[in-house]
Amino acid sequence: MNRILIKNAKIVNEGVIFEGDLLIENDIIVEISETISAKSADCKIIDAEGNYLMPGAIDDQVHFREPGLTHKGDIESESKAAIAGGITSYIEQPNTIPNAVTQEILEQKYELAAQKSYANYSFMMGATNDNLEEVLKTNPKNVAGIKIFLGSSTGNMLVDNEATLEKIFSNTSMLIAVHCEDETTIKNNLEKYKEEFGEDIPVTVHHLIRSEEACYISSSKAVALAKKTGARLHVFHLSTAKEMDLFTNKIPLEDKKITAEVCIHHLWFTNEDYATKGNLIKWNPAVKTANDRKVLWEALLDGRIDVIATDHAPHTLEEKSKSYMNAPSGGPLVQHAVVAMFEAFHQGKISVEKIVEKMCHNPAKIFKIEKRGFIKVGYYADLVIVNSGLPWSVKKENIIAKCGWSPFEGFTFKSRITHTFVNGQLVYTAFKVKDIRAGKRLLFER
């Protein structure tokens, strides 16, 4: 039997921090108390020394690039980076190659993850203009949800047929997650800047091409359609102040039919950072202004935004080094997401309890994930110990993502993940990922 006793931790759960001990047996939390004595010699004891013990973070939006794009990242490499960053469960998106738009292709991804993933996993089913029949076959018990790209993406995944959209929204009871950017607005903006700069468009106008208007037009349509049809809508990676008017904090999360997510990069960077970071912070939707960032923070803290995620989407440095027009959008974030939020805690922007709510509890609630996201007896022992006073610097040699770079390179974080447990197994400690593939397929209480 695997038995681990964590002693002297500051346990963070459901808005409370309390000092205590926690006992794991096999893959389950079996006891939480002010003090627990080691009951047998075979019990491994870890002294948390007054550090924070939080549930493993659940990242509801990643792109791990397998199959088809494994020169950028793969399930093994990126799930290792995730557990090093305190993310113990992830939901991966369908724009791999081939796109996960049939049940057969979707299940092939699950088979890959069963062999390769170090963290717990689920994969979204992708919608297109012409695969409604396949979408409706999706099993709500073991698939996270349906993903719809309302802005351009890899392959045949832009859904721009309004009749098709309404059919999807009307005919599935599953959570529908959307990427919202209006394609026509983006194309018009791009033509305007091509006229001004030719092919040599600077990255500093990325947020003006993929503009506030492009985001708002698309997200407001999605919200209106969800209200019309009663669909369960979750809006990914919001980036503008204007969009915050679309969401409410007037009702409890459990009663919301429309929920919202913000990503680390939109909380951290602004358009002023393009001058120094260039294409390394080129994302879709784009990083926008300081005022957008300010209002995103306000909405996160007041409950209009429910979840913090990463949209982890690695590309090689060679790809990112191309001209603005040719460099892909996206970047690696899973390894640094939790400590980035702890940096905001040190700056007085957010409490540790609120970090846990937005990165652990709320994703579990929104997706109805079975027995994860909380520190409770009977729940899976997905746990993370964070030392909030142990600085470390991001360097090439400690980046685990296959792409080998990070937008945080050179930054010194004040906090460090010291231990990560996945299903009761200690899989990461002392800056090293152990060769233990402890990840399991996420199941959903639906």
C-alpha positions in Angstrom: 0.0 0.0 0.0 1.2 3.5 -0.9 0.9 5.6 2.3 2.2 9.2 2.5 1.7 11.5 5.5 2.1 15.2 4.9 2.9 17.0 8.1 2.8 20.7 9.2 1.1 22.1 6.1 -0.9 25.3 5.6 -3.8 23.5 3.9 -5.7 25.7 1.4 -9.3 24.6 0.7 -12.6 26.3 0.1 -11.6 29.8 1.2 -9.8 28.7 4.3 -6.2 28.2 5.3 -5.6 25.9 8.3 -2.5 24.3 9.7 -2.6 20.5 9.7 -1.6 17.1 8.4 -3.0 15.0 5.6 -2.8 11.2 5.0 -2.8 9.6 1.6 -3.5 5.9 1.1 -2.9 4.6 -2.5 -4.5 7.3 -4.6 -7.0 8.8 -2.1 -6.9 11.3 0.7 -8.1 9.3 3.7 -7.6 11.8 6.6 -7.2 15.5 7.2 -6.6 16.6 10.8 -4.7 19.1 13.0 -2.3 16.3 13.7 -2.0 12.7 12.5 0.5 10.3 13.9 2.4 7.9 11.6 0.6 4.6 12.2 3.1 2.2 10.6 6.7 2.2 9.6 5.8 1.9 5.9 4.3 5.4 5.9 6.5 7.9 4.0 6.5 11.2 5.9 6.9 14.6 4.2 7.3 17.6 6.4 5.7 20.6 4.6 7.3 23.0 7.1 4.5 25.5 7.1 4.3 25.7 3.3 1.1 25.9 1.4 -0.6 22.6 0.5 -3.2 23.1 -2.2 -5.2 20.9 -4.6 -3.4 20.3 -7.9 -4.4 23.0 -10.4 -6.7 22.0 -13.2 -5.9 23.7 -16.5 -9.0 23.7 -18.6 -7.2 24.8 -21.8 -4.0 23.4 -23.2 -2.6 22.4 -26.6 -0.1 19.6 -26.1 0.5 19.1 -29.9 0.0 15.4 -30.1 -0.7 13.9 -32.6 0.7 15.7 -35.7 2.7 18.6 -34.2 5.1 16.8 -31.9 8.2 18.8 -33.0 6.7 21.5 -30.8 5.6 19.4 -27.8 3.9 16.1 -27.0 1.8 14.6 -24.3 4.8 13.3 -22.4 6.9 16.5 -22.5 4.1 18.9 -21.8 2.4 16.9 -19.0 5.8 16.7 -17.3 6.0 20.5 -17.6 2.5 20.7 -16.1 3.2 18.7 -13.0 6.5 20.6 -12.5 4.2 23.7 -12.4 1.7 22.3 -10.0 -0.9 21.4 -12.7 -2.1 17.9 -12.0 -5.0 17.7 -14.5 -5.5 19.2 -18.0 -8.1 19.5 -20.7 -6.5 19.4 -24.2 -7.9 21.0 -27.3 -8.9 19.4 -30.6 -6.8 21.3 -33.1 -4.1 18.7 -33.3 -3.4 16.9 -36.7 -5.7 15.3 -37.6 -8.2 17.5 -35.8 -10.2 15.6 -33.2 -13.5 15.9 -35.0 -14.6 12.3 -35.0 -15.1 10.0 -32.1 -12.5 7.6 -33.5 -9.8 10.3 -33.6 -10.8 11.6 -30.2 -10.5 8.2 -28.7 -7.0 7.7 -30.3 -5.8 10.8 -28.3 -7.1 9.2 -25.1 -5.2 6.0 -26.0 -2.0 8.0 -26.4 -2.5 9.8 -23.1 -3.1 6.5 -21.3 0.4 5.4 -22.3 2.2 8.8 -22.0 0.6 11.3 -19.7 2.2 12.2 -16.3 -0.9 14.3 -15.3 -4.6 13.5 -15.4 -6.1 14.2 -18.8 -9.2 14.9 -20.8 -9.7 16.0 -24.4 -12.3 18.2 -26.0 -14.3 17.0 -29.0 -14.0 19.5 -31.8 -16.9 21.0 -33.8 -16.8 21.9 -37.5 -19.4 23.2 -39.9 -20.3 19.7 -40.9 -19.7 17.2 -38.1 -22.8 17.7 -35.9 -23.7 14.0 -35.9 -20.2 13.1 -34.5 -20.4 15.9 -31.9 -23.7 14.5 -30.6 -22.2 11.1 -30.0 -19.8 12.5 -27.4 -20.0 10.8 -24.0 -20.6 13.4 -21.3 -19.2 11.0 -18.6 -15.7 10.8 -20.0 -15.2 13.7 -22.3 -14.7 17.3 -20.9 -16.9 19.1 -23.5 -17.3 20.4 -27.0 -14.8 23.0 -28.4 -15.9 25.5 -31.1 -13.4 27.9 -32.7 -15.2 31.1 -33.7 -11.9 32.5 -34.9 -9.4 30.9 -37.4 -7.4 27.9 -36.2 -5.7 24.8 -37.5 -7.4 22.9 -40.3 -11.1 22.8 -40.8 -12.1 24.0 -37.3 -13.5 27.5 -37.9 -17.2 27.3 -37.3 -18.8 30.2 -39.1 -22.1 28.8 -40.3 -24.7 30.4 -38.0 -27.3 27.6 -38.7 -24.7 25.0 -37.7 -23.8 26.9 -34.5 -27.4 27.1 -33.5 -27.9 23.4 -34.0 -24.9 22.6 -31.9 -26.0 25.0 -29.1 -29.6 23.6 -29.3 -28.8 19.9 -29.4 -26.1 19.2 -26.9 -26.4 19.3 -23.1 -22.6 19.2 -22.8 -20.5 22.2 -21.9 -19.6 24.1 -25.0 -16.2 26.0 -24.9 -15.6 28.7 -27.4 -12.6 30.7 -28.8 -14.2 34.0 -29.7 -12.7 36.3 -32.4 -14.6 37.6 -35.4 -12.9 36.5 -38.5 -14.2 39.3 -40.8 -13.1 42.0 -38.4 -9.6 40.5 -38.2 -9.3 40.2 -42.0 -10.3 43.8 -42.5 -7.8 45.0 -39.8 -5.1 42.9 -41.4 -5.7 44.5 -44.8 -5.5 47.9 -43.3 -2.1 47.3 -41.7 -0.8 45.6 -44.9 -1.6 48.8 -46.8 0.4 50.7 -44.2 3.4 48.3 -43.7 3.3 45.9 -46.6 4.4 42.4 -45.5 6.6 43.8 -42.7 3.9 44.4 -40.2 5.3 44.9 -36.6 4.1 42.7 -33.8 3.3 45.9 -31.9 0.0 46.2 -33.8 -1.1 42.6 -33.1 -3.7 43.7 -30.6 -5.1 46.2 -33.1 -5.4 43.5 -35.8 -7.0 40.9 -33.4 -8.8 43.8 -31.8 -11.2 44.5 -28.9 -13.9 44.8 -31.5 -13.1 41.4 -33.0 -13.3 39.8 -29.6 -16.5 41.5 -28.5 -18.4 40.9 -31.7 -17.8 37.2 -31.4 -18.1 36.7 -27.6 -21.4 38.7 -27.5 -22.8 36.6 -30.3 -21.9 33.4 -28.4 -23.4 34.6 -25.2 -26.6 35.7 -27.0 -26.9 32.3 -28.6 -26.4 30.5 -25.3 -29.1 32.6 -23.7 -31.4 31.9 -26.7 -30.9 28.2 -26.7 -30.2 27.5 -23.0 -26.8 26.0 -23.9 -24.1 25.6 -21.2 -21.4 28.0 -22.5 -17.8 28.5 -21.2 -15.9 31.3 -22.9 -12.1 30.7 -23.1 -9.2 33.2 -22.8 -11.1 36.6 -22.5 -8.8 39.5 -23.2 -10.7 42.8 -23.2 -12.4 45.1 -20.7 -15.4 45.5 -22.9 -16.2 41.8 -22.8 -16.5 41.8 -19.0 -20.0 43.4 -19.4 -21.2 40.1 -20.8 -20.7 38.2 -17.6 -22.3 38.2 -14.2 -21.3 37.8 -10.6 -24.9 38.0 -9.3 -25.5 34.3 -9.0 -23.5 31.4 -7.5 -21.1 29.6 -9.9 -23.2 26.4 -9.6 -26.2 28.2 -11.1 -24.3 29.9 -14.0 -25.1 28.7 -17.5 -22.5 31.0 -18.9 -19.0 31.0 -17.4 -15.7 32.7 -18.2 -12.0 32.1 -18.2 -8.9 34.3 -18.3 -5.4 33.2 -19.1 -2.1 33.9 -17.3 -0.6 36.0 -20.2 -3.6 38.3 -20.3 -3.2 39.0 -16.6 0.5 39.5 -16.8 1.5 41.2 -20.1 0.3 44.2 -22.0 0.7 45.5 -25.5 3.7 47.6 -24.2 5.6 44.3 -23.8 5.6 43.6 -27.5 8.5 46.0 -27.9 10.8 43.7 -25.8 9.1 40.3 -26.1 8.0 40.4 -29.7 6.5 37.2 -31.1 7.1 35.4 -27.9 4.0 37.0 -26.5 2.0 36.7 -29.8 -1.2 34.9 -28.7 -4.7 34.7 -30.1 -6.6 36.5 -28.7 -3.9 39.1 -28.4 -2.4 40.5 -25.3 -4.1 44.0 -25.1 -3.8 47.2 -23.1 -3.0 48.0 -19.5 -6.6 49.0 -19.0 -7.8 45.7 -20.4 -5.5 43.9 -18.0 -6.7 46.0 -15.1 -10.4 45.3 -15.8 -9.7 41.6 -16.3 -8.2 41.5 -12.8 -11.2 43.3 -11.4 -13.6 40.8 -13.1 -11.5 37.9 -11.8 -11.7 39.1 -8.3 -15.4 40.1 -8.3 -16.5 36.8 -9.8 -17.4 37.7 -13.4 -14.4 35.6 -14.4 -14.5 32.1 -13.0 -11.3 30.3 -14.0 -7.6 31.0 -14.6 -6.0 28.8 -17.3 -2.9 28.9 -19.5 -3.9 28.2 -23.2 -0.4 26.5 -23.2 0.5 26.3 -26.9 4.2 25.8 -27.6 6.0 26.6 -30.8 9.7 26.2 -31.6 11.9 29.3 -31.2 12.7 29.0 -34.9 9.0 29.3 -35.7 8.6 32.2 -33.2 11.7 34.0 -34.8 10.0 34.5 -38.1 8.4 37.7 -39.2 5.1 38.8 -37.5 3.1 37.6 -40.5 4.7 34.1 -40.5 5.2 33.5 -36.7 2.5 31.3 -35.1 0.5 32.5 -32.1 0.8 30.8 -28.7 3.5 30.0 -26.1 4.4 27.6 -23.3 2.9 28.4 -19.8 2.0 25.4 -17.7 5.3 25.2 -15.8 5.0 28.8 -14.6 1.3 29.4 -14.2 0.8 28.7 -10.5 4.0 30.5 -9.4 3.0 33.5 -11.7 -0.2 33.7 -9.7 1.8 33.5 -6.4 3.8 36.4 -7.7 0.5 38.3 -8.0 -0.2 37.2 -4.4 3.2 38.7 -3.3 2.2 41.9 -5.1 -1.1 42.1 -3.1 -3.3 41.5 -6.1 -4.9 38.2 -5.1 -5.1 35.9 -2.0 -3.8 32.3 -2.0 -7.4 31.2 -1.3 -8.6 33.0 -4.4 -5.8 31.4 -6.5 -7.0 28.0 -5.4 -10.6 28.9 -6.1 -9.9 30.0 -9.7 -7.3 27.4 -10.6 -8.5 24.3 -8.7 -12.1 24.5 -7.3 -13.9 26.3 -10.1 -12.6 24.2 -13.1 -13.7 21.1 -11.1 -17.1 22.6 -10.6 -17.6 24.0 -14.1 -16.7 20.7 -15.8 -18.2 18.6 -13.0 -14.9 16.7 -12.6 -15.2 13.6 -10.4 -13.4 13.8 -7.0 -10.7 16.4 -8.0 -10.0 20.0 -7.4 -10.5 20.0 -3.6 -8.7 18.7 -0.5 -11.3 16.4 0.9 -11.4 12.9 2.4 -12.4 10.5 -0.4 -11.0 12.7 -3.2 -8.0 11.8 -5.4 -4.7 12.9 -3.9 -3.8 15.5 -6.5 -1.8 17.8 -4.3 0.9 20.5 -4.6 3.2 22.0 -1.9 4.2 25.6 -2.6 7.0 27.4 -0.8 6.1 31.0 -1.2 9.6 32.2 0.0 12.0 30.2 -2.1 13.1 32.2 -5.1 14.2 30.7 -8.4 14.9 32.1 -11.9 13.6 30.8 -15.1 16.5 29.6 -17.3 16.8 27.5 -20.5 18.2 24.6 -18.5 15.2 24.4 -16.1 12.4 24.7 -18.8 10.7 21.4 -19.2 8.5 22.1 -22.2 9.9 20.6 -25.4 10.1 24.0 -27.1 12.8 25.0 -24.6 11.8 28.6 -24.1 9.4 30.6 -21.9 8.1 34.2 -22.0 9.2 34.3 -18.4 12.8 33.5 -19.2 15.1 35.6 -17.0 12.4 36.3 -14.5 12.9 35.4 -10.8 9.8 34.0 -9.1 9.5 34.4 -5.3 7.6 31.1 -4.9 8.5 27.5 -5.9 6.6 24.3 -6.4 8.4 21.8 -4.1 6.2 18.7 -4.4 3.5 17.6 -6.8 1.4 14.5 -6.2 -0.8 12.9 -8.9 -3.2 10.2 -7.7 -1.3 9.9 -4.4 2.1 9.4 -6.1 4.9 11.9 -5.5 5.8 12.7 -9.1 7.8 15.9 -8.8 10.2 17.2 -6.2 13.6 19.0 -6.0 13.1 20.5 -9.5 12.9 16.9 -10.9 10.0 15.1 -12.6 10.1 11.4 -11.5 9.6 8.8 -14.2 6.1 7.9 -12.9 3.2 8.2 -15.3 0.5 8.5 -12.7 -2.1 10.4 -14.8 -5.6 9.0 -15.2 -8.5 9.8 -17.5 -10.7 12.4 -15.9 -14.3 11.4 -15.4 -17.3 13.7 -15.0 -20.4 13.7 -12.8 -23.0 14.2 -15.5 
